[in-house]
């Protein structure tokens, strides 16, 4: 591969050599950050665009659900397969394919004349996004030494997390000043930048010792999630008595059962079930299912409610729901450090409960909306609870996996979180009915709180604190209680 900065005698400022050119490792890190930022930003920005999108294309709540779930469906079901493709055919090659695909599908979404074309574009966009996320982290691991990986991954995490910080506000400004379509056109700018940066990295070759790709598992996962998601979203229009309502659900559930059976017997599974023999990994992912279902359902309902029934502009809705992300960025690493010292169990238990109390506080909402009294106190508590929860949850799950399998362990947990969001958004019609009015929002907030409490209870029952020598007391090693 071509190297950048050859001939530089020493490093300049933060990865830029004395001749002013970016060295290879810095270029790889920037590429990995921008690639992940593109995928995460699109997921973060869509909520504030939903009311405007539905006004333009029609389709009501069902279209708003599909706008989120079509993306999550393909992203969640293909992310494990994408990790295998990255290992087999080369990280840079898969990233390039993903970027070209993301650009093309962004254009489809931006010019969509109706809801059907838009949803199709979002599904294809999720597939392209699945190619980006695992490959971006994999090239960091492949490029940096073990001693340098921690800092590089920390920078990657900090910058990609900022997508969730700027996404709602940035998207709101675009929607209010111009059009929701610009939310998708704007993707072309960072894609062009990262493709230029990648040119100097050269190309990588396929792995000659690669394992066979689990295409059967991928297909079963897509059919299973797609069938169940379709049934949950469309039952509001057709009802469970109609074959359009129950037949996709039956097909989806059967496909998911067959998926598990297939993954148990195939020699090269997309989802290695052996990972779930580790107690914290298994229970942590069950907790993730409930916690991240709530993390998707609550903001989705709140953002649409503030715009459609609170009269907020898209920009104001982005600002109104920004505090939890700010608190997560500012406090997340602090609680991550406390989790390392005291063990994740108490944080994974209390954090979701704090978020649940925050959503319950928003149940005071009335037809005459008062954001400062009815929403802000709960939103601040939601942010605190999320900061308490996220880093300890990730630490508990990845800490239970052998370091050599940390990549697939992270991909599994990422997929579980995305699937949880998919099911939660698909179920919102069952929870709230046909519209997010005051009563509908209150039902959504209560359901969100219930998911969180269940997640906290599962964490308390299932998670065990690891034995650690950190935190000696009076000169003696301390053993964190199980």
NUVEXDREN-717456 format. One record per residue: residue in one letter; x, y, z of N, C-alpha, C, O in turn. Coordinates in steps of 0.05 Angstrom, whole numbers, plus 5000, padded with zeros to 4 digits. Layout:
N
aXYZXYZXYZXYZ/...
This chain:
482
x501749765000500050005000501850255000504050255011/x500850464988502350704987502350835015500250835028/x504650935023504851065049504951365045506151465026/x503851515064503851805063506051905081506351795103/x507352115073509252235091511952105090513552155108/x512651945070515251825068517252045065516852225049/x519452025080521452235078521352425101523152595104/x519252415117519052585141520952485162520952245168/x522552645173524452555193523252525221524352385238/x521152655225519952625252517152735251516352875232/x515552675270512752755270512553055276514153165291/x510553175264509953445270507853465291507953315311/x505853635287503753675306501553465302500253465281/x501253285322499053085322498752945295496652955283/x500852815287500652645264501152775237500952645217/x501853025237502553165212505553195212506753315230/x506853095191509753095190510753375186509253565180/x513453415188514653675186514253805158514354045155/x513753635138513253745111510253815108509453905086/x508753785129505953875128504053665118501653715114/x504953415114503253205104502453015126503952975145/x500052905124498952735144500252455143500552345121/x501152345166502352075165500151865163497851925166/x501051625157499151415150497251345173494851325169/x498251325197496551255220494451465225492151405231/x495251725223493351935227491251935205488851975211/x492051875181490151865159488151635163485751675158/x489151405172487351185177485351255199482951195197/x486351395220484551465242482451665233480051635240/x483251865217481352055206479251925188476851975190/x480251745171478351595154476351435170473951445165/x477351295191475551125207473551295222471151225224/x474351535232472551705246470351815227467951805234/x471251915204469252045185467351835175464951885172/x468351595169466651375158464451305178462151285171/x465251265204463251205224461451435230459051405235/x462551675229460951915233458651935213456452015220/x459251865188457251885167454951695174452551775172/x455551445182453451255188451851335212449351315213/x453251425234451951495258450351755256448151775267/x451351945240449952205237447252165224445352285232/x447151985204444651945190442551825209440251895206/x443451645227441551545246440651745267438351735277/x442451935273441752135293440052365283438552485298/x440252425257438952665246436152605237434552795234/x435452355232432852295219430452375235428452455224/x430552345262428152395279427052675275424552705273/x428752885274427753155271426553205244425053405240/x427253045224426253085197423652945192422352985171/x422852765210420452595205417852745200416452675181/x417152935217414553075211414553215184412553205170/x416753355177416853485151416753285128415453335108/x418153065132418152855111415352745107414452705084/x413952685129411252575126409252785114407452705099/x409653045120407953245108408353255078406453305063/x410853205069411453225040410652975025409452995003/x411252745036410752495022408152355030407352165016/x406952435052404652305062405452055077407851995081/x403451895086404051645099403851645129403751435142/x403751885141403351905170405351765187407751745180/x404351655209406151525229407451275217409751215223/x406051135199407250895187409750965171411750815173/x409651175156412051255140414251335159416551275154/x413551485180415651565200416951325212419451315216/x415351115218416550875229418350735209420650655216/x417450715184419050585164421550745157423650625150/x421451005159423851165154426051095172428451105165/x425451025197427450945217428050645214430350565214/x425950485213426250195215427450065190428849865192/x426850185166428050065142431150075144432549895135/x432150295154435050335158436050145179438150005175/x434750135202435649955224435449665217437049505226/x433449595201433049315193435549205178436649005186/x436349345157438649245142441249285157443049125155/x441449515171443849555187444249345208446449225210/x442149295223442349095245442748815236444248655248/x441448735214441548465204444048405188444848175185/x445348615177447648565160450348645173452448595161/x450248755197452748855208454748635215457148665212/x453648405223455448175229456548065203458947995201/x454848045182455847955156457948145145459848055133/x457448405149459348605140462048575153464148605140/x462048495179464648445192466148215180468548225177/x464648005172465947775158466947855131469147775123/x465448015116466348105090468948275093470748255076/x469048445113471348615118473848445123475948495112/x473548235140475848065146476647905122479047845119/x474747835105475347655082476447805058478347715045/x475248035051475848165026477448425028478048555008/x478048505053479648745057478048975067475849035057/x479049105089477449315102477149555084474949665082/x479349645070479149875053477249835030475650015022/x477249595018475549524996472549545005470949654991/x471949425028469149425038468349705045466049785040/x470149875056469450145063468750305038466750455037/x470450265017469850414992467150334980465650504971/x466550074980463949974970461750104986459750194975/x462050105013460050225030459650515025457450615025/x461850665020461650955015460251014989458451184988/x460950864968459550904942456650834945454850974935/x456050614959453250534964451750744980449450804974/x453050855001451751055018451151305002449051435006/x453051384985452551624968450251574949448451754947/x450151354936448051294917445351284930443351394920/x445151154953442651124967441751384980439351434984/x443651554988442951824998441551984976439652134982/x442551954952441252094929438451994925436552144920/x438151724927435451604923433551724944431251804937/x434351744969432651854990432152144985429852244990/x434152294976433852584972431852654950430452854951/x431752484929429952544906427452384906425852404887/x426952224927424652044928422052184922421452384936/x420452104902417952234896415652144915413652284916/x416051914928413851814945415051644968417451594968/x413351564986414251415009415551145003417351065016/x414551014983415550744976418450764966420150604975/x418950954948421750984939423551064962425850974964/x422551244979424151335002424851105020427251075028/x422950945028423450725046425350515033427150415047/x425050465007426950294994429750404995431750265000/x430050664991432650794993433750775020436250725023/x432150805041433150785069434050505075436050465089/x432650295064433550025069436249975056437949845068/x436550065031439150035018441350195032443650115033/x440550425042442550595057443450455082445850465089/x441650315096442450165120444349935113446249885128/x443949805090445849595081448549715076450649595083/x448649955063451250085058452550165085454950145088/x450950265103451950345129453150105145455050145160/x451949875141453049635155455849575146457449455161/x456549635121459249585111461249775123463649715123/x460350005133462150215142463050175171465450195177/x461250115189461850125218463949915226465949995238/x463549655221465649465231468249495217470349455229/x468249575192470749605177472449845188474849835189/x471050055196472450295206473950235231476250325235/x472850075249474249995274476349795268478449795281/x475849615248477849415242480349525231482549425237/x480249745215482749855204484349995225486850015223/x483050095246484550205269486149985282488550015288/x484749755288486049535302488349425285490449345296/x488049425258490049315241492449505237494649415231/x492049765242494149965236495750035261498150075259/x494450055284495750145308496649905325495449695326/x498949945339499949735357498149715380496449895386/x498349495395496649445418496949675439494949755452/x499349785442499849995461498350255452497650415469/x497950285426496750535416493750505411492450705406/x492750265411489950225403488050355422485950465413/x488650345448486750465468486250755462483950845462/x488350905458488051195453486651245427484851415425/x487351085406486151125379483151065380481551215369/x482450845394479650775396478150975413475751045407/x479451085433478251295449477651545433475451665436/x479451625415478951845397476751785377475051955372/x476751545367474651455349471951475363469951575351/x471751375387469251375402468251655408465951725404/x470151835416469352105423468252255399466252395401/x469652225376468752375353466152265341464452415332/x465951995340463451885329461051935347458851965338/x461551945373459352015392458352295386455952355391/x460152475377459252745371457152755349455752955347/x456952535333454852535313452052545326450352685316/x451752415349449252425363448852695376446552765383/x451052845380450853105392449953315372448153475378/x451253315349450653525329448353445310447153615298/x447753185308445753085289443053225291442153335272/x441753205315439053325317438953625311437153715298/x440953765322441054055318441654125289440254295277/x443653995277444354045249442053975231441354125212/x440853745236438553665219436253855221434853915202/x435753955246433554145250433954395234432054505223/x436354495234436954745219436554705189435354875176/x437454475179437054415150434154395143433254505122/x432554265160429754225155428254495155426654545138/x428854665176427454915179428155115158426455265148/x430755135151431555345132431255265103430755435086/x431455005097431354915069429354695065427054745059/x430254445069428454215064429553965077432053945082/x427853775084428753525095430553375075432153215083/x430153435050431753295029434753355032436453195024/x435353595042438153665045439653495066442053475065/x438053385084439253205104440652975090442652865101/x439752895067440952675052442952775031445052645027/x442452995019444353105000447053175014449153135002/x446853265039449353345053451253115057453653165062/x450252865057452052635061454252625040456352515045/x453752735016455652714994458252865000460352784990/x458153065017460553225023462653065039464853035030/x461952955063463952795077464752545062467052455065/x462952425046463752185031465952255011467852105008/x465652484997467652564978470352624992472452544982/x470252745016472652805031474152545038476552525035/x472652355049473952115058474951945035477051805039/x473651945012474751804989477351914980479151774971/x477652184981480152314974482352234994484552164986/x481652235019483652155040484551865036486851795041/x482651695028483251405026485051345001486251135000/x485151534982486651474958489551414964490751244952/x490751554984493551514991494051265007496351185010/x491951135017492250885032492550645015493150425025/x492150674989492450444971490150254973487850324980/x490750004967488649794967489649554983492049504985/x487849404995488549165009487548924993485648944978/x488848704998488248454983486448275000486448295024/x484848114986483147925001484747735018487047675011/x483647635039484947445057484747165044482547065041/x487047045037486946785024485946565042485046355033/x486146605069485246405088482446465100481746375121/x480946625085478346715096476346475099476446285084/x474646505120472546305124470246365104469946585095/x468746155098466346195081464346395094464046405118/x463046555077461146745087458446605093457546435077/x457246665115454746545123452346685110450946835122/x452046635083449946765068447146675078445246825078/x446946415085444346315094443446455120441146535122/x445346485138444646615163443846905159441947005171/x445247045140444547325134441747335123440147515130/x441047155104438447165092436247105112434147235112/x436646905130434646845150434347075169432047135178/x436447215176436247445194434647665182432947795195/x435047725156433547935143430547865141428848035146/x429947615133427147535131425847535158423547625161/x427247445179426147435206425447715216423247765226/x427447895215427048165225425148325207423448475217/x425348285181423548425163420648345166418948515166/x420148085168417447995172416148095197413948195197/x417648065219416548155245416148465245414148565255/x418148605235417948895234415648995217414149175225/x415248865193413048945176410348905190408549075188/x410048675203407548615217406948815239404648905241/x408948885254408549065277407749345267406049485279/x409049435245408449705235405749715221404249905225/x405149515204402749525187400249425201398049445190/x400449305225398049205238396049425244393649385246/x397149675247395349895252393449955229391150045234/x394349895205392649935181390849695175388549725167/x392049455178390649215169389449045191387548895187/x390649075216389648915239390848635239391748535218/x390748515262391948245265390148035252391147815246/x387648095247385847905234386447875204385647675192/x387748065192388348055163390947885159392747905175/x391047735137393547585130395947775127398147695131/x395348025119397548215116398748285143401048355145/x397148245165398248295191399648055203401848075213/x398247815203399447595217401347425201403147305212/x400947405174402647235158405647315159407347145163/x406247575155409147655157410247595185412647535187/x408647635206409547575233410247285236412347215247/x408547105227409146815228411646745213413346605223/x411846845188414146795172416646895186418746765186/x416547135197418847255210419747095234422047045238/x417747015251418446865275419646585268421546495281/x418446455248419546195239422446235229424146075235/x422846445213425546495202427546545225429846455223/x426746685246428646735268429246475283431546435291/x427246305287427846045300429745875283431645765293/x429245875256431045725238433845845238435745705236/x433946115241436546255242438146145265440546085262/x436946135289438446035313439345745308441545675315/x437545575298438245295293440545275273442345115276/x440445445252442545435232445245525243447245415238/x445145745260447645845271448845635290451245635295/x447245465302448245255320449645035304451544905315/x448844985280449944745265452044815244453644655238/x451945065234453845125213456645165224457045245246/x458645095208461445095217462545385218464345435234/x461345565203462345845203459946035207459146165188/x458946055231456546215236457046515235459246605242/x455046655225455146945226455047045255456247245262/x453446905272453146965300454146725316452746535320/x456646745326457746525342456246495369456746655387/x454546295372452946265396454646195420453846225443/x457146105415458946035437459546275454460246245478/x459346515443459946765458458046785482458746895503/x455646675479453646715500454046525524452446525543/x456146355523456746195546457946365568457846295592/x459046605561460046785582457646925594456047055581/x457446905621455047005635454447295629452247375621/x456447475633456047755630455447835601453948025596/x456547685582455947735554452947665548451547825535/x452147435558449347355553447347535566445547635553/x447647575592445747745607445948035599443948175598/x448448125592448848395583447348455558446248675554/x447348265539445848305514442848295518441448435503/x441948135536439048135543438248405554436248515547/x439948505572439448775583439548985561437949175561/x441448955542441649145520439049155504438249365495/x437848915500435448905484433249085495431949225480/x432849085522430849255534431749545536430149725531/x434249585544435249855549435350015522434450245521/x436349885501436550035476433850045461433550225444/x432049865467429349905457428250165468426950325454/x428650215494427750465506429250705495428050915491/x431850675491433450895481432650985453433151205444/x431350805438430250865411427450975413426751175400/x425750835428422850895430422451175442420851335431/x423751235465423351485479423951725462422251905459/x426451755452427051995435425352015410424652235402/x424751785397422951795374420351925381419452105367/x419051825402416451935410416652225419414952385411/x418652285434418952555444419352765422418152975422/x421152705403421752885382419352945364418853175357/x417952735357415552775340413352925355412053095344/x412952855380410852985396411453285399409653445396/x413953355405414653645408414153805382413354035384/x414453675359414053815334411053815326409954025320/x409853585326407153565316404953665335402953775326/x405453645361403353735380404353955398402754095411/x407053995400408054205416408654455400409154675412/x408554435373408954665357411854745354412454965344/x413754575362416554635360417454615331416554445316/x419254785322420654755297422554515299423154425321/x423554425276425554205277428054285292429154125307/x428954535289431254635303430854635333432454545349/x428554745341427954755370427554475382428454425404/x426454285366426154015376428953895380429353745399/x430753945361433553845364434853965389436153815404/x434454225394435654345418434354235443435654185463/x431754195442430254105466431153825475431053765499/x431853655456432653385462435653345463436653115463/x437153565463440053555462441353485490443453355490/x440253575512441653545538442553255544444753225555/x440953045539441952775546444452705531446252575543/x444752785506447152725491449552875502451752765505/x449153135509451253295521452253165547454653145552/x450353085564451052965589452452695585454252625601/x451652545565452952285559455852335551457552185560/x456352535534459052595526460752695549463052605552/x459652865566461152985588461652795611463752805624/x459652625617459752465641460252165635460852015654/x460052075611460151795605462851675613462951455624/x465051805607467651695613468051685644469451505654/x466951875658467151885687465751635699466951495716/x463451575690462051335701463351075690463250865703/x464551095666466050865657468450795675468950565681/x469851005685471950965704471050855730472250685742/x468750965740467650855765466750565762467050405781/x465750495738465050215733467450035734467349815745/x469650125724472149975725472949925754474049715761/x472650125770473450105798471549945815472449775831/x468949985812467049855830465449625817463849495830/x465849585791464349375777461849495764460749695774/x460949375742458749495726455949435736454049575728/x455749245755453049155762451249375773448949405764/x452249525792450549735805449849955785447650065786/x451750025767451150235747449150145726447450295718/x449449895718447549785698444749745710442749735696/x444549735736441949705750440749985755438450025748/x442350165767441250425774440850615750438950765749/x442750595731442550775708439950765693438650965689/x439050525684436450505670434150595687432250715677/x434250545713432050635731431950935732429751055733/x434251065733434351365733433151465707431551655707/x433851345684432651435659429651385659428051555650/x428751165670425851105672424451325688422251415681/x425551405711424351615727424151875711422252025713/x426251925695426152165678423752165659422452365655/x423351935646421051915628418351935643416452055633/x418251815666415751835682415152125690412852205692/x417352285694416852575701415552715677414052915682/x416052625653414752765630411852685626410452795609/x410852505643407952435641406252665650403752655647/x407352875662405853105670405053285647403553485650/x405853215622405253375599402253395595400753205599/x401453635587398553695582398253815554400253865540/x395853865546395353975519396754245516397854305495/x396654405538398154655538400954595547401554585571/x402754555528405454465534407154675547407254905537/x408454605569410454775582413054615584413354455602/x414754655565417254495563418954515588419954315598/x419254755599421054795622420054645646421754545662/x417554625651416454495675415854205669416254035687/x414854135646413853865640415953685628415753435630/x417953795614419853625600422653655610424053445614/x423653895614426453935620427453775644429553655643/x426053785667427053625690427353325684429353205691/x425453215670425652935662427952895642429352695644/x428253075623430353045603433153045616434852895609/x433553225636436053225650436552965665438852865666/x434552855677434852605691435352375671436852195676/x434152395647434652195626437552205619438851995615/x438752445615441552465608443352355629445352215623/x442752405655444452295676444351995676446351865679/x441951885673441651595673443051465650444251245653/x442951585626444351475603447351475608448751285601/x448451695620451351705626452151485645454251375643/x450451435665450951225684451050945671452550775679/x449350915650448850645639450850565617451850335618/x451350735598452450655572455250525574455650305565/x457150675586459850575587460050315604461350125596/x458750305628458850055643457649815628458649595630/x455449865613454249655597456249545576456549305574/x457449725562459449645541461749495554462649295544/x462749605576465049485590464349205600466049025598/x462049165611461248905622461148695600462048465603/x459948775577459648585555462248515542462948275538/x463848715534466448665521468448545540470248395532/x468248615566470048495586469648205590471448065601/x467348095582466747815585467747645562467547405562/x468747785541469547645516472547635515473947825523/x473647405506476547385502477447615484476147665464/x479747745490480647965474480847905444480548075427/x481547655438481747575410479147585395479047585370/x476947585410474247585398472747835404470247845402/x474148045413472848295420471448425396469348555400/x472548385372471248505349468548395344466648545340/x468248125343465748005339463848045362461448075359/x464948055387463348115410462048395408459748425415/x463648585400462648865396460548865374458449005377/x460948725352459048715330456448595339454248695331/x456548385355454048255364452548455381450048485378/x453848585400452448775417451349005402449149105407/x452849095382451849315364449349225349447449375347/x449348975339447048875325444648845343442448915335/x445048755367442848725387441648995392439149025393/x443349205396442249475401440649575378438549695382/x441549535353440149625330437449475326435449595319/x437549215331435049055329433049135350430649145345/x434049195374432249295395430849555387428449585391/x432349735374431149975364429149925342427050055341/x429849745325428049665303425349575314423249665305/x425349385333422949275344421349485359418849495358/x422749655374421449865390419950055372417650125377/x421250155351419950345333417650215318415650335314/x418049955310415949815296413449785314411249775304/x413949765340411749715359410349965368408349945382/x411250195360410150445371407150475364405650595379/x406350375340403550385333401850225352399550295358/x402849995361401449825380401149975407399149945420/x403250125414403250265440401550515440400050555459/x401850685419400650945420398150975403396651165406/x397650785385395450815367396350945341398550895331/x394651115329395151225303396651495304397651585283/x396751625327398051885327399251935355398351825375/x401352105355402752165380401652425391402952635392/x399152415401397952635415398852615445400652455451/x397652765462398452755490398152475502400052375515/x395852355498395452085508397351885496398451705510/x397851915469399651735456402551765467403951565471/x403352015471406052055482406351935510408351815517/x404251975526404351875554404551565554406051455570/x403151435536403451145534406251065525407350865535/x407351215506410051155497412051195519413951035522/x411751415535413651465557413451255578415451175589/x411051165584410650955604411950695595413250555610/x411450625569412650375558415750395559417050205565/x416850635552419750675553420750625581422750485585/x419350735601420250705629420050405637421850305651/x418050265627417749985634420049815622421149645636/x420849875597423049735585425649775601427149595606/x425950025611428450095626428549955652430649855661/x426249945666426249815692426849515688428349395704/x425649385668426249105662429249075656430448885666/x430449255641433249245635434949265660436949125663/x434149435679435549465704435349215721437349125734/x432949095722432548855738434248625726435548475741/x434248595700435848385687438848425694440248225699/x439748675693442548725700443148645729445248525734/x441448705747441948635775441948325779443548225794/x440148195765440047905768442347765754443547575765/x443047855730444947705713447847785714449547625711/x448348045718451148145716452648085741451548105763/x455147995738456947955760459348125757460548155735/x460248255779462648425779465048245777465248045792/x466948315760469448155758471148195782471048405795/x472847995789474848035810476948215799477948185777/x477748415815479748605807481648675829480948665853/x484048745821486048825841486149135842487749235858/x484549265827484549555827483049665851481049545860/x484049875863482649995885483449865912481749785927/x486049845917487049725942486049885966486050135965/x485249755987484349886011486349826033486849596040/x487550036044489550016065491849826057492749666073/x492649856031494849706022494249416014496049276005/x491749336017491049056010489349055984487749235980/x489848865967488148855942485248825949484448675968/x483548965935480748955940479348765921479948775897/x477648595930476048415913473248525911471748535931/x472448595887469748695883467748465888468148245877/x465748515904463948305911462348215887461648375869/x461847955885460047845865457247865875455447775861/
